[in-house]
């Protein structure tokens, strides 16, 4: 893929972040998500790619734009790419005015991103220094001890990030019994997974059940960073089971990072909407200007770029 595509992907996530950040703390999850989708889809028109959405806002009958299977860009281009999008990862965080809400995109050559159904997935992830030591089939205690050994840390210094949900009560008990620390997050498990590599030791491991599409996006970022990810599909009801069967999910399979993201050509871009573990959120300044901070990752180079941008919003409106 063209390496210049990465900068343009940041333009897409910036557009979604700038529009949706206006809803900070207003409790309007649907409104913020709708405008983020609108802005993200509009910006895709400026990218010279032949893309197909494999992770998006839902099936064609559920989403008017960025639906699974939607073709985006210039269909005359020879190189076809898979696109995984989440215009707002952390809609509840944005609605409540709390941390860790981002706009995010991952892109890879056609057939390289798993077309995951919108169901639950049991996940475990860690950064590059503990790559190869996690095993979702092993106990919580074993995984924590193995990560601690790989990081040359005491178990009592290991921090495990867990989504604050009733379904994780048993997991939380197991982490506490193992002696590790817990960082509860209300929303936004993509950013939290990336934090296992980029938070300077604040997060060492993520565990628990979250969305499978977010798992694929997180795996794309961690693959660029040299980290590790495993997931097992965990549908919660008959509808989710049917969706999985329709898309060929193997319920007994442990999906590794290389199952979720094949090959070694991946681009990942994210822009902070609210302040998070390692990305600043959108801030609106005087004279109708705004600041954003984005993260751009690229495999195979392993390049990590933080992009701080100042946007003159009046001029952006004039360009539409």
C-alpha positions as CSV (number, residue, x, y, z in Angstrom):
1,X,0.0,0.0,0.0
2,X,1.0,3.6,-0.6
3,X,2.7,4.9,2.6
4,X,1.2,8.3,1.9
5,X,-2.2,6.8,2.5
6,X,-1.6,7.0,6.3
7,X,-1.6,10.7,6.5
8,X,-4.9,10.8,4.6
9,X,-6.4,8.2,7.0
10,X,-5.6,10.7,9.8
11,X,-7.6,13.3,7.9
12,X,-10.5,10.9,8.0
13,X,-10.3,10.3,11.7
14,X,-9.7,14.0,12.4
15,X,-12.9,14.9,10.6
16,X,-15.0,12.4,12.6
17,X,-13.4,13.5,15.9
18,X,-13.9,17.2,15.2
19,X,-17.5,16.8,14.4
20,X,-18.4,14.4,17.2
21,X,-16.5,16.2,20.0
22,X,-19.1,18.9,19.9
23,X,-21.3,16.4,21.8
24,X,-19.0,16.0,24.7
25,X,-21.0,15.3,27.8
26,X,-24.3,16.0,26.2
27,X,-25.6,12.4,26.5
28,X,-26.5,12.1,22.8
29,X,-24.8,8.9,21.7
30,X,-26.8,8.4,18.5
31,X,-26.4,12.0,17.4
32,X,-22.6,12.0,17.9
33,X,-22.2,8.7,16.2
34,X,-24.3,9.8,13.2
35,X,-22.3,12.9,12.6
36,X,-19.0,11.0,13.0
37,X,-20.2,8.5,10.4
38,X,-21.3,11.3,8.0
39,X,-17.9,13.1,8.3
40,X,-15.8,10.0,8.0
41,X,-17.7,8.7,4.9
42,X,-17.4,12.2,3.3
43,X,-13.7,12.3,3.8
44,X,-13.2,8.9,2.2
45,X,-14.2,10.4,-1.1
46,X,-10.9,12.3,-1.1
47,X,-8.8,9.1,-0.7
48,X,-7.4,7.5,-3.9
49,X,-8.1,3.9,-2.8
50,X,-10.3,1.0,-3.9
51,X,-11.7,-0.1,-0.5
52,X,-14.2,-2.5,0.9
53,X,-15.6,-2.1,4.5
54,X,-15.1,-5.3,6.4
55,X,-15.6,-3.8,9.9
56,X,-18.2,-1.0,10.0
57,X,-21.5,0.2,11.3
58,X,-23.4,-3.0,10.7
59,X,-25.1,-4.8,7.8
60,X,-26.4,-2.9,4.8
61,X,-29.9,-3.0,6.3
62,X,-28.7,-1.6,9.6
63,X,-26.5,1.2,8.4
64,X,-26.9,3.7,5.6
65,X,-23.2,4.4,5.4
66,X,-20.0,2.5,6.2
67,X,-21.9,-0.7,6.2
68,X,-20.1,-4.1,5.9
69,X,-19.4,-4.7,2.2
70,X,-19.7,-1.1,1.2
71,X,-17.2,-0.1,-1.6
72,X,-15.4,3.1,-1.0
73,X,-13.1,5.3,-3.2
74,X,-11.9,4.8,-6.7
75,X,-13.0,1.4,-8.0
76,X,-10.5,1.7,-11.0
77,X,-7.5,1.4,-8.6
78,X,-5.8,-2.0,-9.0
79,X,-4.9,-2.5,-5.3
80,X,-8.1,-3.4,-3.3
81,X,-7.9,-2.9,0.4
82,X,-9.9,-4.0,3.4
83,X,-11.2,-1.1,5.7
84,X,-12.1,-1.4,9.3
85,X,-13.7,1.6,10.9
86,X,-15.1,2.7,14.2
87,X,-16.1,6.4,13.8
88,X,-16.4,6.6,17.6
89,X,-14.9,3.9,19.8
90,X,-16.3,4.9,23.2
91,X,-19.6,6.5,22.4
92,X,-20.7,6.3,26.1
93,X,-17.4,8.0,27.1
94,X,-18.1,10.9,24.8
95,X,-21.8,11.1,25.8
96,X,-20.7,11.2,29.5
97,X,-17.7,13.4,29.0
98,X,-15.2,10.9,30.3
99,X,-11.9,9.6,28.9
100,X,-10.8,7.2,26.1
101,X,-13.0,8.0,23.2
102,X,-11.4,7.9,19.8
103,X,-12.1,7.8,16.1
104,X,-10.2,4.9,14.4
105,X,-9.4,3.2,11.1
106,X,-7.3,0.2,10.1
107,X,-6.5,-0.7,6.4
108,X,-4.8,-3.7,4.9
109,X,-4.7,-5.4,1.5
110,X,-7.8,-7.3,0.5
111,X,-8.5,-10.5,2.5
112,X,-6.2,-9.5,5.3
113,X,-8.7,-8.2,7.9
114,X,-11.1,-10.7,9.4
115,X,-14.7,-9.9,8.6
116,X,-15.8,-10.3,12.2
117,X,-19.5,-10.3,13.1
118,X,-20.8,-7.7,15.5
119,X,-20.9,-10.1,18.5
120,X,-18.9,-10.5,21.8
121,X,-15.4,-11.8,21.9
122,X,-13.3,-12.9,24.9
123,X,-10.0,-11.1,24.5
124,X,-6.5,-11.0,25.9
125,X,-3.8,-8.6,24.7
126,X,-0.4,-7.3,25.7
127,X,2.5,-5.3,24.3
128,X,5.6,-6.3,22.4
129,X,7.7,-7.2,25.5
130,X,5.3,-9.9,26.5
131,X,4.5,-11.2,23.0
132,X,4.1,-14.9,22.8
133,X,3.5,-15.5,26.5
134,X,-0.3,-15.0,26.7
135,X,-2.7,-17.9,26.2
136,X,-6.4,-17.3,26.5
137,X,-6.9,-20.9,27.3
138,X,-4.8,-20.6,30.5
139,X,-6.0,-19.3,33.8
140,X,-6.1,-15.6,34.7
141,X,-3.3,-16.2,37.3
142,X,-1.0,-18.0,34.8
143,X,-1.4,-15.3,32.2
144,X,-0.6,-12.5,34.8
145,X,2.4,-14.4,36.1
146,X,3.8,-15.1,32.6
147,X,3.4,-11.4,31.6
148,X,5.0,-10.3,34.8
149,X,8.0,-12.6,34.1
150,X,8.3,-11.3,30.6
151,X,8.2,-7.7,31.7
152,X,10.6,-8.3,34.7
153,X,7.9,-7.0,37.1
154,X,6.4,-8.2,40.3
155,X,2.9,-9.6,39.9
156,X,1.8,-6.9,42.3
157,X,3.0,-4.3,39.9
158,X,1.1,-5.7,36.9
159,X,-1.9,-3.6,35.8
160,X,-4.7,-5.4,34.0
161,X,-7.3,-3.3,32.2
162,X,-10.9,-4.6,32.3
163,X,-14.1,-3.1,31.0
164,X,-16.4,-2.2,33.9
165,X,-19.2,-4.6,33.3
166,X,-21.2,-7.0,35.5
167,X,-20.1,-9.9,33.3
168,X,-16.5,-9.4,34.5
169,X,-17.2,-9.9,38.2
170,X,-15.6,-13.3,38.3
171,X,-12.6,-12.1,36.2
172,X,-12.1,-9.2,38.6
173,X,-12.0,-11.6,41.5
174,X,-9.4,-13.8,39.8
175,X,-7.2,-10.8,39.0
176,X,-7.3,-9.7,42.6
177,X,-6.6,-13.2,43.9
178,X,-3.6,-13.3,41.6
179,X,-2.3,-10.2,43.3
180,X,-2.3,-7.8,40.3
181,X,-3.7,-4.3,40.0
182,X,-6.8,-3.5,38.0
183,X,-7.6,-0.5,35.9
184,X,-11.3,-0.3,35.2
185,X,-12.5,1.4,32.0
186,X,-16.0,2.4,31.2
187,X,-15.6,2.3,27.4
188,X,-13.2,2.2,24.5
189,X,-11.4,-1.1,24.5
190,X,-9.4,-0.4,21.3
191,X,-7.4,2.4,22.9
192,X,-7.0,0.4,26.1
193,X,-5.5,-2.5,24.1
194,X,-3.0,-0.2,22.4
195,X,-2.1,1.2,25.8
196,X,-0.4,-2.1,26.6
197,X,2.4,-0.9,24.3
198,X,2.1,2.9,24.5
199,X,1.2,3.8,28.1
200,X,4.7,3.6,29.5
201,X,3.8,0.7,31.8
202,X,0.4,2.1,33.0
203,X,-1.4,-0.9,31.4
204,X,0.3,-4.2,31.0
205,X,-2.5,-6.5,30.0
206,X,-6.2,-6.4,28.9
207,X,-8.6,-9.2,29.6
208,X,-12.3,-9.7,29.3
209,X,-15.2,-9.7,26.9
210,X,-15.9,-6.9,24.4
211,X,-16.9,-6.4,20.8
212,X,-15.3,-8.6,18.2
213,X,-15.1,-5.8,15.5
214,X,-13.2,-3.7,18.0
215,X,-11.0,-6.7,18.6
216,X,-9.9,-6.8,15.0
217,X,-9.1,-3.1,15.0
218,X,-7.1,-3.4,18.2
219,X,-5.3,-6.4,16.7
220,X,-4.3,-4.3,13.7
221,X,-2.8,-1.6,15.9
222,X,-1.0,-4.1,18.1
223,X,0.4,-5.9,15.1
224,X,1.9,-2.7,13.9
225,X,3.4,-2.2,17.4
226,X,4.7,-5.8,17.7
227,X,2.2,-6.7,20.4
228,X,0.0,-9.7,20.9
229,X,-3.7,-10.5,20.8
230,X,-5.9,-13.5,21.1
231,X,-9.7,-13.8,20.9
232,X,-12.4,-16.4,21.2
233,X,-15.9,-15.6,19.9
234,X,-18.5,-15.5,22.7
235,X,-22.0,-14.8,21.3
236,X,-24.4,-13.9,24.0
237,X,-27.7,-15.0,22.5
238,X,-29.2,-16.9,19.6
239,X,-29.1,-13.9,17.2
240,X,-25.4,-13.6,17.8
241,X,-24.9,-17.3,17.2
242,X,-26.8,-17.1,13.9
243,X,-24.7,-14.1,12.9
244,X,-21.5,-16.0,13.7
245,X,-22.6,-19.1,11.7
246,X,-23.5,-17.0,8.7
247,X,-20.0,-15.5,8.7
248,X,-18.2,-18.8,9.2
249,X,-17.0,-18.3,12.8
250,X,-15.3,-21.3,14.5
251,X,-16.5,-21.2,18.1
252,X,-13.7,-23.5,19.3
253,X,-10.9,-21.6,17.6
254,X,-8.5,-19.3,19.3
255,X,-8.1,-16.4,16.9
256,X,-4.5,-15.2,17.1
257,X,-3.3,-11.8,16.0
258,X,-2.2,-13.3,12.7
259,X,-5.7,-14.8,12.2
260,X,-7.4,-11.5,12.7
261,X,-4.8,-9.5,10.7
262,X,-3.0,-11.4,8.0
263,X,0.2,-10.3,6.3
264,X,2.7,-7.6,7.0
265,X,1.2,-4.5,5.3
266,X,-1.1,-2.6,7.7
267,X,-2.0,1.0,8.4
268,X,-3.7,2.2,11.5
269,X,-4.9,5.7,12.4
270,X,-6.7,7.1,15.4
271,X,-7.7,10.6,16.6
272,X,-8.5,11.4,20.2
273,X,-12.0,12.7,20.8
274,X,-11.8,12.9,24.6
275,X,-8.6,12.9,26.6
276,X,-7.2,9.3,27.0
277,X,-4.4,7.2,28.2
278,X,-2.0,8.5,25.5
279,X,-4.0,10.6,23.1
280,X,-5.3,14.1,23.8
281,X,-8.9,14.8,23.0
282,X,-10.3,17.6,20.7
283,X,-10.0,21.1,22.2
284,X,-11.8,24.1,20.7
285,X,-9.9,27.3,20.9
286,X,-10.5,31.0,20.0
287,X,-11.4,32.2,16.5
288,X,-13.3,29.0,15.7
289,X,-10.1,26.9,15.7
290,X,-9.5,23.4,17.2
291,X,-6.6,21.2,18.1
292,X,-6.4,17.4,17.6
293,X,-3.9,14.7,18.4
294,X,-3.7,11.6,16.2
295,X,-1.7,8.3,16.2
296,X,-0.5,6.8,12.9
297,X,1.0,3.3,12.8
298,X,2.5,1.5,9.8
299,X,3.7,-2.1,9.3
300,X,6.2,-3.3,8.1
301,X,8.2,-0.2,9.1
302,X,6.9,-0.1,12.6
303,X,6.8,3.6,12.5
304,X,4.9,5.4,15.3
305,X,3.8,8.9,14.6
306,X,1.9,11.3,16.8
307,X,0.4,14.1,14.8
308,X,-0.7,17.4,16.5
309,X,-2.9,19.5,14.3
310,X,-4.5,22.9,14.4
311,X,-7.7,23.2,12.4
312,X,-9.2,26.5,11.1
313,X,-12.8,25.4,11.2
314,X,-14.1,28.4,9.1
315,X,-11.8,27.4,6.2
316,X,-12.8,23.7,6.5
317,X,-16.5,24.8,6.1
318,X,-15.6,27.0,3.1
319,X,-14.0,24.0,1.4
320,X,-17.2,21.9,1.5
